[in-house]
Amino acid sequence: MCFRWLLVAAVEKYAKLDHPHICQLYESFDSLRLLLVLEPFDGLPLSEFMAHVGCTHGEAQQIMRQTCAAIRHAHAAGVCHRDLRLESIMLRQGASCCVKVVDWACCGGVARPLSRRIPPSPFCPPEARGAAEYDGRLVDVWARQARFCHAT
């Protein structure tokens, strides 16, 4: 039951976000299951793109710029992603670069320190591993940098 409450809280935070590089939440329904209606997006995760296609220095800069803009907007709206991975950054297929940050299920607020642990990964920031409270914005910044260094 506690997990459901956390998901509902995350959806409420996610609903505040309206940015061209954040996958838009159109509607949520809370019945027997929590259902989300999201913006359709034809693309692939950055992890797959890098594994199969790769990118130039200029393309990497565009991807980073757009991802940073999305995370900066979320932080300004009082929301931190907390689980930013290459799989959470989608690239639209086509001639121009268009990033969408997805998977906001672990998001948290930035008004006060967070204590809920995030899923462990090799790139998990030190702040989120220990028992102490942490600033979710710093977790997002760490994860963004670590992911892009790994990808390029």
Secondary structure as UniProt FT lines:
FT   HELIX           2..14
FT   TURN            15..16
FT   TURN            20..21
FT   STRAND          25..30
FT   STRAND          34..38
FT   STRAND          43..45
FT   HELIX           46..52
FT   HELIX           57..76
FT   TURN            77..78
FT   STRAND          79..80
FT   HELIX           86..88
FT   STRAND          89..92
FT   STRAND          99..101
FT   TURN            105..106
FT   STRAND          108..109
FT   TURN            122..123
FT   HELIX           126..128
FT   HELIX           136..151
//
